[in-house]
């Protein structure tokens, strides 16, 4: 609970920070925050490995065939 712009205890502050960090990380990986929160509530949050794989796939899809050929050398 917040009172006048600050949390009433440090425990609530930590909860807020963890949830905000999770949402911001998902946003930076172009994941809808609503979807991220739903998965979190369903006890199936996005993991770091999922985010890295998603980022890797998006990065590869932007490369041309020539760039992919260079990477494989």
RAHULIN-V758571 format. One record per residue. N is the residue number from 1. PHI is phi in whole degrees, 0 to 359 (999 if undefined). NEAR is the number of other C-alpha atoms within 12 Angstrom. D_FIRST is the distance of its C-alpha to the first C-alpha in Angstrom with 2 decimals. Layout:
BEGIN
N_PHI_NEAR_D_FIRST / N_PHI_NEAR_D_FIRST
END
This chain:
BEGIN
1_999_15_0.00 / 2_255_13_3.80 / 3_231_10_6.73 / 4_50_7_10.11 / 5_83_8_9.87 / 6_224_12_8.46 / 7_278_16_5.86 / 8_284_13_6.13 / 9_209_13_8.25 / 10_291_13_10.50 / 11_297_13_10.14 / 12_294_16_6.89 / 13_298_18_8.76 / 14_293_15_11.77 / 15_300_15_10.67 / 16_301_18_9.81 / 17_297_15_13.12 / 18_293_15_15.10 / 19_293_20_14.40 / 20_297_17_15.07 / 21_297_17_18.13 / 22_299_28_19.41 / 23_295_26_19.26 / 24_295_19_20.90 / 25_295_25_23.54 / 26_297_29_24.38 / 27_300_19_24.69 / 28_293_17_27.02 / 29_259_25_29.14 / 30_61_18_29.34 / 31_255_23_27.42 / 32_301_18_25.68 / 33_302_23_21.86 / 34_297_17_21.89 / 35_298_19_24.51 / 36_296_29_22.66 / 37_292_24_19.51 / 38_299_16_21.91 / 39_297_19_23.74 / 40_295_19_20.67 / 41_294_13_19.75 / 42_281_11_23.45 / 43_62_11_23.38 / 44_221_13_25.75 / 45_290_24_23.98 / 46_296_28_26.19 / 47_261_18_27.68 / 48_298_14_28.92 / 49_294_11_32.47 / 50_297_17_31.98 / 51_294_22_30.71 / 52_293_18_33.62 / 53_296_15_36.14 / 54_299_20_34.90 / 55_297_20_35.19 / 56_296_15_38.62 / 57_296_14_39.91 / 58_296_14_38.85 / 59_294_15_40.53 / 60_294_17_43.71 / 61_295_13_43.91 / 62_273_13_44.13 / 63_279_15_47.03 / 64_277_12_50.62 / 65_299_12_53.14 / 66_297_12_54.77 / 67_297_14_51.55 / 68_295_14_51.00 / 69_295_11_54.60 / 70_297_10_54.15 / 71_296_11_51.09 / 72_281_8_53.14 / 73_287_7_55.93
END
